[in-house]
């Protein structure tokens, strides 16, 4: 703003005329006077005190008559209603001793300056997405209340409950302030300590708070919030040190994007853990249960090693590549105390694992007792069913979008192709078949094994077809 004022006021001409390029003294903004006063040395030896700041502060400096102040306030309101940030300017000529307190100076009102800081094009859409995701966005600014309301309305922030100014926040009892914050979304003429009080009240009311800021005075609020977000481009070092996250592009849309990414990571981790637990249930069961049932052992160490060589890249690559599901940003935030892997996920993993275990064990047992197949053939068919079931579990748990042939799922199909090639090598090279103690089943039995693996590993996918059910319940970063 200072650069814009200097450019429009002909600061270059003043410098050429002998006016110093830097002020001799300055009185910074303070809570008692929301204005900045600078003292300049003039070529004729006199000094000029220049003041700019909030209209009410400059009116006080100039000791405007009530009728004149009322007229100017009306003009300020009309400008603010257009979304302009309005500052008043005034000056005082000093021929002798410099005042210590600007309020003691004889300032003359000079006029109004209006600034427009247009909203970025992506802000309204980002706010809509945040609102659909259950994120309540509040605007905290030092601007005039009318300016704040106009900008908030243009951005899409809820202005139905009006606004609150800093003096109200300071005077209200804490419990009353907490109640007000449930509906009010616009806060104007806010000082740093009042911003901190807003954060504390939101936290007291059980909200998970993310606070943005860029100045030194924002540091206490950034530190007090659950997630402090500093501006990386125009933010001060103090603000960046106090924050948990630093935005490289200073864009609100990046915050919403971070929420979307957080929900995706959380969801994919949850699905991966579900898959890991589910697939190890049949591995453990098929290594033990045949012995307890009087059947020949089905799994040897080399079988388990081969299965783990499929499981590891599946967890690391397939689940990581899964994008957010379409409704990820249309659900409310999860509860702050919700576990990454809770009872619901454990039950699902157990049901999936037990289902695959039952299918493969039934196939292996029936081939041994009823089907009359020899041990290597029965083991080979059951092992094929287990490997196919493993792949179906990975596909069922990772495919949140429901599109199994989507471009991002090429990693899964590459792993599947590799598994098919390895199985073909194991079953066709006699040396490897002997090591794995398997025989290639006939066409009918091979089809039965593949079908058993598909059904045993993928039957829980039917839950996505239940009416009114979403693929994930409320989850994500709660802000």
Backbone torsions as a table, in degrees:
resi	resn	phi	psi	omega
1	UNK	NA	-39.2	178.9
2	UNK	-62.4	-40.1	179.4
3	UNK	-63.4	-40.8	179.6
4	UNK	-64.3	-41.3	179.1
5	UNK	-64.4	-44.2	-179.5
6	UNK	-63.8	-38.5	-179.7
7	UNK	-66.8	-40.7	-176.9
8	UNK	-80.1	-20.1	-177.3
9	UNK	-96.2	4.3	178.6
10	UNK	71.2	44.8	-177.9
11	UNK	-62.2	-29.7	179.3
12	UNK	-63.9	-38.7	178.6
13	UNK	-66.4	-37.8	178.9
14	UNK	-64.5	-40.2	178.1
15	UNK	-64.2	-41.2	178.2
16	UNK	-64.7	-28.5	-179.6
17	UNK	-81.8	-1.6	176.9
18	UNK	107.3	2.0	177.9
19	UNK	-75.1	134.8	-178.2
20	UNK	-59.2	147.1	-179.1
21	UNK	-78.9	-17.4	178.7
22	UNK	-126.6	144.0	-179.8
23	UNK	-66.5	152.3	177.9
24	UNK	-74.6	-33.0	-179.2
25	UNK	-156.9	155.0	-179.7
26	UNK	-141.2	144.8	173.2
27	UNK	-112.9	109.3	-174.7
28	UNK	-73.1	170.8	176.1
29	UNK	-60.2	139.4	175.7
30	UNK	-146.1	161.7	-175.7
31	UNK	-59.1	-27.3	-179.5
32	UNK	-80.5	-21.5	-179.2
33	UNK	-146.8	104.4	-177.6
34	UNK	-80.8	62.6	-179.8
35	UNK	-152.3	155.1	175.7
36	UNK	-110.7	129.6	179.9
37	UNK	-118.6	131.3	178.1
38	UNK	-125.4	143.5	-179.1
39	UNK	-108.7	124.5	-175.2
40	UNK	-116.1	140.7	174.9
41	UNK	-86.4	125.2	-178.0
42	UNK	-96.0	159.8	-177.8
43	UNK	-61.5	-29.2	-177.9
44	UNK	-84.3	7.0	178.7
45	UNK	92.9	-11.5	177.3
46	UNK	-83.8	173.0	178.2
47	UNK	-120.5	146.5	177.9
48	UNK	-120.0	123.7	174.7
49	UNK	-96.5	119.1	-179.5
50	UNK	-110.7	133.8	-177.8
51	UNK	-126.8	138.3	172.7
52	UNK	-140.7	144.7	-179.2
53	UNK	170.4	-161.2	-179.8
54	UNK	-61.5	141.9	-178.0
55	UNK	-52.9	-45.5	-177.4
56	UNK	-63.5	-31.3	178.8
57	UNK	-71.3	-42.7	179.4
58	UNK	-68.4	-38.1	175.8
59	UNK	-58.7	-38.2	179.4
60	UNK	-68.0	-40.8	177.4
61	UNK	-62.2	-40.4	-175.9
62	UNK	-84.9	-7.4	-179.1
63	UNK	52.2	50.0	-179.5
64	UNK	-65.4	147.0	175.6
65	UNK	-65.8	150.2	-176.2
66	UNK	-55.4	-39.7	-178.3
67	UNK	-69.9	-38.5	178.3
68	UNK	-68.3	-40.9	178.5
69	UNK	-63.4	-39.7	179.4
70	UNK	-64.3	-39.2	179.1
71	UNK	-65.8	-42.6	-179.9
72	UNK	-67.6	-36.1	177.9
73	UNK	-61.7	-38.7	177.2
74	UNK	-61.3	-40.3	177.9
75	UNK	-67.3	-42.5	178.3
76	UNK	-59.0	-43.5	179.6
77	UNK	-62.1	-39.5	-179.8
78	UNK	-66.8	-39.7	176.7
79	UNK	-67.3	-44.0	-179.0
80	UNK	-62.5	-35.3	178.3
81	UNK	-62.7	-20.3	176.7
82	UNK	-88.0	1.7	-179.6
83	UNK	88.4	12.3	178.8
84	UNK	-82.9	142.6	169.8
85	UNK	-88.7	116.4	-170.8
86	UNK	-106.1	127.7	172.9
87	UNK	-118.3	147.5	172.0
88	UNK	-100.8	150.6	176.9
89	UNK	-128.2	148.8	179.3
90	UNK	-152.7	164.2	-179.9
91	UNK	-144.8	159.8	176.8
92	UNK	-142.7	130.2	178.2
93	UNK	-90.2	127.8	-177.7
94	UNK	-116.5	119.9	179.2
95	UNK	-98.3	-19.4	-176.1
96	UNK	-128.1	-124.5	-173.6
97	UNK	-69.3	138.6	-179.4
98	UNK	-81.3	135.4	178.0
99	UNK	-71.3	152.1	176.8
100	UNK	-90.3	-27.9	179.9
101	UNK	-119.9	119.8	-179.2
102	UNK	-53.7	-29.5	-179.9
103	UNK	-64.3	-15.1	178.6
104	UNK	-89.2	-7.7	-178.6
105	UNK	-78.7	163.5	179.7
106	UNK	-102.4	79.8	-175.6
107	UNK	-85.5	146.5	176.4
108	UNK	-115.1	131.4	-178.4
109	UNK	-65.6	131.5	-177.1
110	UNK	-108.1	-32.4	179.2
111	UNK	151.6	-167.4	-178.0
112	UNK	-117.7	147.8	173.3
113	UNK	-125.7	128.0	178.9
114	UNK	-109.5	133.1	179.2
115	UNK	-116.9	140.7	174.1
116	UNK	-115.5	126.0	177.2
117	UNK	-118.2	88.0	-171.3
118	UNK	-60.4	145.1	174.3
119	UNK	-64.6	141.7	172.6
120	UNK	-66.1	149.1	-174.6
121	UNK	-60.5	-30.3	-175.2
122	UNK	-84.1	-8.6	-173.1
123	UNK	-65.3	-50.9	-178.9
124	UNK	-57.1	-42.5	179.8
125	UNK	-66.5	-40.0	178.9
126	UNK	-64.0	-37.8	178.1
127	UNK	-66.4	-39.5	177.0
128	UNK	-62.3	-42.6	179.4
129	UNK	-65.1	-39.7	178.3
130	UNK	-63.4	-41.4	-179.5
131	UNK	-65.5	-40.8	177.3
132	UNK	-64.4	-29.8	-179.5
133	UNK	-83.0	4.5	178.1
134	UNK	82.1	16.1	179.6
135	UNK	-94.7	124.3	177.7
136	UNK	-89.6	120.9	-177.8
137	UNK	-104.3	126.6	176.7
138	UNK	-117.8	150.7	-179.2
139	UNK	-110.3	122.0	179.4
140	UNK	-120.9	119.1	-173.5
141	UNK	-146.4	158.7	173.9
142	UNK	-90.7	1.7	-177.1
143	UNK	-72.5	170.8	175.6
144	UNK	-60.5	142.1	-178.0
145	UNK	-55.7	-39.7	-179.0
146	UNK	-67.0	-39.9	175.5
147	UNK	-60.9	-45.9	-179.5
148	UNK	-59.6	-43.3	-179.0
149	UNK	-66.0	-39.2	-179.5
150	UNK	-66.4	-44.2	179.8
151	UNK	-66.9	-41.0	179.5
152	UNK	-61.3	-43.2	179.6
153	UNK	-64.0	-40.2	179.7
154	UNK	-66.4	-33.3	-178.9
155	UNK	-79.0	-21.3	-177.7
156	UNK	101.2	12.2	175.9
157	UNK	-76.8	142.4	-178.9
158	UNK	-65.8	118.2	-180.0
159	UNK	-112.6	11.6	-175.2
160	UNK	-62.3	-33.4	-177.3
161	UNK	-87.9	6.7	178.7
162	UNK	79.3	-151.7	-176.4
163	UNK	-135.6	166.9	172.9
164	UNK	-129.3	142.7	177.4
165	UNK	-104.1	166.9	-173.7
166	UNK	-58.7	-38.5	-178.8
167	UNK	-63.5	-35.9	177.3
168	UNK	-65.1	-43.1	-178.5
169	UNK	-62.2	-37.2	-178.5
170	UNK	-71.4	-33.8	-174.2
171	UNK	-86.6	-27.4	-174.7
172	UNK	-69.4	141.5	170.3
173	UNK	-59.9	152.4	-172.2
174	UNK	-61.2	-41.1	-178.5
175	UNK	-68.3	-34.9	176.9
176	UNK	-68.1	-40.5	178.6
177	UNK	-62.0	-41.9	177.8
178	UNK	-58.4	-40.0	179.0
179	UNK	-67.6	-40.3	179.8
180	UNK	-64.1	-37.6	-176.1
181	UNK	-68.3	-10.8	177.6
182	UNK	-72.0	-21.4	-176.6
183	UNK	-122.7	-35.6	-175.4
184	UNK	-76.7	134.3	-177.4
185	UNK	-120.3	-6.4	-176.9
186	UNK	-123.3	127.7	-179.6
187	UNK	-129.3	125.1	-174.5
188	UNK	-125.1	161.0	-178.2
189	UNK	52.4	49.4	-175.5
190	UNK	-98.5	130.1	173.2
191	UNK	-90.6	161.8	-177.0
192	UNK	-55.2	-42.4	-178.8
193	UNK	-67.7	-27.3	177.4
194	UNK	-76.0	-34.3	174.7
195	UNK	-62.6	-41.7	177.6
196	UNK	-61.3	-40.0	-179.3
197	UNK	-66.0	-35.6	177.0
198	UNK	-62.9	-45.8	179.2
199	UNK	-61.0	-44.5	-179.7
200	UNK	-63.7	-38.8	179.4
201	UNK	-67.4	-40.8	178.2
202	UNK	-63.1	-42.0	178.1
203	UNK	-65.5	-39.8	178.7
204	UNK	-61.0	-31.2	-178.3
205	UNK	-85.3	5.3	175.9
206	UNK	91.2	7.1	179.8
207	UNK	-81.3	151.1	169.6
208	UNK	-94.8	118.2	-166.5
209	UNK	-109.5	129.4	167.6
210	UNK	-112.5	126.2	-176.5
211	UNK	-119.1	133.7	176.1
212	UNK	-102.9	152.4	178.2
213	UNK	-172.7	163.7	-179.8
214	UNK	-137.3	-13.2	-174.4
215	UNK	-101.5	168.8	176.4
216	UNK	-59.6	-39.5	-177.8
217	UNK	-69.8	-15.2	178.9
218	UNK	-81.6	-12.6	-173.4
219	UNK	-56.4	-44.6	179.8
220	UNK	-60.2	-42.1	179.3
221	UNK	-68.3	-38.5	177.6
222	UNK	-62.7	-39.3	-179.9
223	UNK	-70.5	-36.1	-176.5
224	UNK	-76.6	-25.7	-178.9
225	UNK	-71.6	157.1	174.7
226	UNK	-61.5	-41.0	179.8
227	UNK	-130.8	108.2	175.9
228	UNK	-88.6	127.9	-177.2
229	UNK	-118.9	113.7	-178.4
230	UNK	-101.8	153.3	176.5
231	UNK	-82.7	125.4	-176.7
232	UNK	-80.4	-27.5	-176.1
233	UNK	-84.6	-49.7	-177.3
234	UNK	-109.7	3.1	-178.1
235	UNK	-75.5	150.3	177.2
236	UNK	-79.1	162.1	178.4
237	UNK	-61.6	-37.1	-179.4
238	UNK	-63.7	-43.0	179.3
239	UNK	-64.1	-41.3	-179.6
240	UNK	-66.8	-37.0	178.6
241	UNK	-67.5	-34.7	-177.7
242	UNK	-79.7	-17.9	-173.5
243	UNK	-86.8	161.5	174.2
244	UNK	-92.3	-31.5	178.9
245	UNK	-127.5	147.4	176.3
246	UNK	-124.7	122.5	179.8
247	UNK	-82.9	127.8	-179.9
248	UNK	-77.6	-25.5	-177.1
249	UNK	-113.8	5.4	177.1
250	UNK	54.3	36.5	-176.4
251	UNK	-112.8	133.1	177.0
252	UNK	-63.6	-32.1	179.5
253	UNK	-61.3	-27.3	178.4
254	UNK	-67.5	-32.9	178.6
255	UNK	-66.7	-44.8	178.4
256	UNK	-63.8	-39.0	176.4
257	UNK	-62.2	-35.8	177.9
258	UNK	-67.1	-37.2	176.5
259	UNK	-63.6	-43.8	179.2
260	UNK	-61.5	-43.1	179.2
261	UNK	-65.8	-39.7	178.7
262	UNK	-62.6	-41.3	177.8
263	UNK	-65.8	-37.0	178.2
264	UNK	-65.2	-46.7	-179.6
265	UNK	-61.7	-46.1	-179.8
266	UNK	-59.9	-46.2	-178.2
267	UNK	-64.5	-42.9	-178.6
268	UNK	-68.4	-36.8	175.5
269	UNK	-63.2	-42.5	179.8
270	UNK	-62.5	-43.2	-180.0
271	UNK	-66.6	-39.9	-179.0
272	UNK	-64.3	-41.7	178.8
273	UNK	-65.3	-40.2	177.0
274	UNK	-58.8	-44.7	179.9
275	UNK	-64.0	-44.4	-177.6
276	UNK	-60.2	-45.7	-179.8
277	UNK	-67.1	-42.0	-177.1
278	UNK	-62.3	-44.7	-174.4
279	UNK	-73.6	-25.6	-179.0
280	UNK	-80.9	-14.0	175.0
281	UNK	-66.1	-51.5	177.5
282	UNK	-67.4	-31.1	178.1
283	UNK	-62.8	-47.9	179.3
284	UNK	-66.2	-42.4	-177.3
285	UNK	-66.3	-41.1	-178.2
286	UNK	-75.7	-17.7	174.3
287	UNK	-79.4	-23.1	-173.4
288	UNK	-110.9	-47.0	-170.8
289	UNK	-61.2	-41.2	178.2
290	UNK	-56.3	-37.2	178.4
291	UNK	-66.3	-40.4	179.7
292	UNK	-68.9	-26.8	-179.4
293	UNK	-91.5	3.5	178.8
294	UNK	80.5	17.2	178.4
295	UNK	-96.6	159.7	174.5
296	UNK	-62.5	149.9	179.1
297	UNK	-59.7	139.8	-179.0
298	UNK	-95.0	-44.1	-176.1
299	UNK	-108.2	129.1	171.8
300	UNK	-106.8	168.6	-178.2
301	UNK	-52.8	-38.2	-177.9
302	UNK	-67.1	-30.9	175.5
303	UNK	-64.7	-43.8	-178.7
304	UNK	-66.4	-39.7	177.8
305	UNK	-60.9	-44.3	179.3
306	UNK	-62.7	-41.3	178.3
307	UNK	-63.0	-41.0	179.8
308	UNK	-66.3	-32.2	177.1
309	UNK	-67.2	-20.6	174.0
310	UNK	-86.9	-40.6	-174.9
311	UNK	-66.0	-43.6	-173.9
312	UNK	-62.0	-53.4	178.3
313	UNK	-65.8	-28.3	177.2
314	UNK	-62.6	-46.6	179.2
315	UNK	-64.8	-42.1	-172.8
316	UNK	-75.7	-31.7	-171.7
317	UNK	-112.0	-45.6	-174.5
318	UNK	-67.8	-50.2	-177.4
319	UNK	-70.2	-33.2	178.8
320	UNK	-66.5	-33.6	-177.4
321	UNK	-79.8	-10.4	-176.3
322	UNK	-69.3	123.8	178.7
323	UNK	-76.6	173.8	176.0
324	UNK	-64.0	143.2	174.7
325	UNK	-73.2	162.2	-171.1
326	UNK	-62.7	-23.3	-177.4
327	UNK	-104.0	13.1	-176.8
328	UNK	-60.4	-37.6	-178.1
329	UNK	-99.4	20.7	175.8
330	UNK	-117.8	12.5	179.7
331	UNK	-115.8	151.2	177.5
332	UNK	-68.4	159.9	177.8
333	UNK	-61.1	150.6	176.6
334	UNK	-72.6	163.0	175.9
335	UNK	-65.4	141.9	-174.8
336	UNK	-62.1	-28.7	-179.1
337	UNK	-93.3	6.4	-177.1
338	UNK	-68.7	136.0	-178.2
339	UNK	-77.1	150.2	174.7
340	UNK	-62.3	-40.9	178.9
341	UNK	-129.7	101.5	-174.9
342	UNK	-107.3	-162.6	-176.1
343	UNK	-63.2	-41.1	-177.6
344	UNK	-61.8	-43.8	-179.5
345	UNK	-69.5	-37.6	178.6
346	UNK	-63.8	-42.7	179.0
347	UNK	-62.9	-43.7	179.4
348	UNK	-61.4	-44.8	179.6
349	UNK	-61.8	-42.1	179.6
350	UNK	-64.5	-43.3	-179.7
351	UNK	-63.4	-44.6	179.4
352	UNK	-62.9	-48.1	-178.3
353	UNK	-63.9	-44.0	-179.4
354	UNK	-66.2	-35.7	178.5
355	UNK	-62.7	-45.7	179.2
356	UNK	-68.0	-40.1	177.8
357	UNK	-59.2	-46.5	-178.7
358	UNK	-62.5	-41.2	-177.3
359	UNK	-66.3	-48.3	-176.7
360	UNK	-70.1	-40.4	179.6
361	UNK	-64.4	-39.1	177.9
362	UNK	-63.8	-40.4	178.6
363	UNK	-64.4	-47.1	-178.4
364	UNK	-64.3	-44.6	-179.2
365	UNK	-66.7	-41.8	-178.6
366	UNK	-68.0	-36.4	178.2
367	UNK	-66.4	-32.3	-179.2
368	UNK	-77.9	-38.9	-171.5
369	UNK	-98.7	-36.4	-174.5
370	UNK	-108.0	-43.9	-173.5
371	UNK	-75.1	-18.3	178.2
372	UNK	74.6	15.6	179.2
373	UNK	-74.7	149.5	177.2
374	UNK	-74.8	167.9	-172.8
375	UNK	-61.2	-48.5	-179.8
376	UNK	-61.8	-38.0	179.7
377	UNK	-67.8	-44.5	178.2
378	UNK	-62.7	-40.8	179.0
379	UNK	-66.0	-39.9	179.6
380	UNK	-63.4	-44.8	179.5
381	UNK	-63.9	-43.2	-179.5
382	UNK	-66.7	-36.9	179.5
383	UNK	-67.0	-40.9	176.0
384	UNK	-60.5	-43.7	178.7
385	UNK	-61.5	-39.7	-179.8
386	UNK	-67.1	-42.2	179.4
387	UNK	-65.1	-44.5	178.0
388	UNK	-63.6	-41.3	177.3
389	UNK	-62.4	-36.7	176.4
390	UNK	-60.0	-47.7	178.9
391	UNK	-63.3	-38.2	179.2
392	UNK	-67.7	-37.7	175.8
393	UNK	-61.0	-45.1	179.6
394	UNK	-61.7	-42.4	180.0
395	UNK	-67.4	-42.7	-178.7
396	UNK	-64.1	-43.0	-176.3
397	UNK	-78.7	-28.1	-176.2
398	UNK	-90.6	-26.8	-170.8
399	UNK	-79.4	74.8	179.6
400	UNK	-69.7	-34.3	-177.5
401	UNK	-75.0	-19.0	-178.8
402	UNK	84.8	-7.6	-178.6
403	UNK	-98.4	99.6	-173.2
404	UNK	-75.7	-15.6	178.6
405	UNK	-110.3	24.0	177.6
406	UNK	-65.3	153.5	-176.9
407	UNK	-57.3	-36.4	-177.0
408	UNK	-70.0	-12.5	-177.6
409	UNK	-92.8	12.2	179.3
410	UNK	-64.8	-26.9	177.0
411	UNK	-62.9	-43.1	179.5
412	UNK	-61.9	-44.8	-178.0
413	UNK	-69.8	-28.2	175.0
414	UNK	-67.5	-42.1	176.5
415	UNK	-63.4	-41.9	178.7
416	UNK	-60.2	-44.6	178.8
417	UNK	-62.4	-41.1	178.0
418	UNK	-63.4	-39.6	178.6
419	UNK	-63.8	-42.8	179.5
420	UNK	-61.3	-42.5	179.4
421	UNK	-63.6	-44.7	-179.8
422	UNK	-62.9	-44.2	178.5
423	UNK	-61.6	-40.9	179.2
424	UNK	-62.1	-39.5	178.9
425	UNK	-66.0	-44.6	-178.6
426	UNK	-61.0	-41.4	-174.2
427	UNK	-85.0	-16.1	-176.9
428	UNK	-103.3	-22.2	177.1
429	UNK	-94.7	119.6	-171.5
430	UNK	-61.5	-38.3	-179.4
431	UNK	-60.2	-45.5	179.5
432	UNK	-69.2	-38.2	178.1
433	UNK	-60.9	-37.3	179.0
434	UNK	-69.3	-39.4	178.5
435	UNK	-62.8	-42.3	-179.1
436	UNK	-84.8	-5.8	178.9
437	UNK	56.5	46.7	-179.1
438	UNK	-131.0	159.1	172.8
439	UNK	-129.8	146.7	178.7
440	UNK	-70.6	120.5	179.0
441	UNK	-71.8	160.6	176.4
442	UNK	-65.2	173.9	-174.2
443	UNK	-59.5	-44.7	-179.3
444	UNK	-65.0	-44.5	-179.6
445	UNK	-69.2	-34.6	177.2
446	UNK	-63.8	-42.2	177.9
447	UNK	-64.2	-38.7	178.1
448	UNK	-64.1	-40.7	179.4
449	UNK	-64.4	-43.9	179.3
450	UNK	-63.9	-43.6	178.5
451	UNK	-62.7	-39.4	178.2
452	UNK	-62.8	-42.5	178.9
453	UNK	-65.1	-41.2	-179.8
454	UNK	-64.4	-46.5	-179.1
455	UNK	-70.2	-46.1	-177.0
456	UNK	-64.3	-34.7	-179.5
457	UNK	-93.1	-21.0	-173.4
458	UNK	-114.2	3.3	-175.5
459	UNK	-65.1	-28.3	-179.1
460	UNK	-71.0	-9.7	176.0
461	UNK	-64.7	-19.0	178.9
462	UNK	-63.2	-20.3	-179.7
463	UNK	-63.9	-24.5	178.9
464	UNK	-71.6	-14.2	-179.2
465	UNK	-90.8	-5.8	179.9
466	UNK	-66.1	135.9	-177.7
467	UNK	-60.9	136.8	173.1
468	UNK	75.8	6.4	-178.2
469	UNK	-96.6	137.0	174.0
470	UNK	-99.6	160.3	-175.9
471	UNK	-71.7	-22.9	177.7
472	UNK	-143.7	147.1	174.1
473	UNK	-85.9	-179.1	-172.6
474	UNK	-54.1	123.4	178.7
475	UNK	-157.6	161.8	179.6
476	UNK	131.5	-175.1	178.0
477	UNK	-78.8	127.3	-177.6
478	UNK	-91.5	112.0	-179.0
479	UNK	-131.7	NA	NA
